[in-house]
């Protein structure tokens, strides 16, 4: 569940949320253009993800700058990559 999405000071994006199922792990995220979903504009791995295993809360920091992230003509989306196996190793 995503609770908050906002622009960071460096022009990137900060995302906060909660994993509702603790048997699923969040291991990556990326910003993509809606018309080019297969091509990442910017992607991050577990080093940019803070996760509290007790509460399931997470924070993802995708560094910027990312041009026209929130107010551009081209719609942007955030993709989340999850895994059901080896969750403790993420």
Secondary structure as UniProt FT lines:
FT   STRAND          2..7
FT   TURN            9..10
FT   STRAND          13..18
FT   TURN            22..23
FT   STRAND          25..33
FT   TURN            34..35
FT   STRAND          36..44
FT   HELIX           46..48
FT   STRAND          49..51
FT   TURN            53..55
FT   STRAND          57..62
FT   TURN            67..71
FT   STRAND          76..83
FT   HELIX           87..89
//
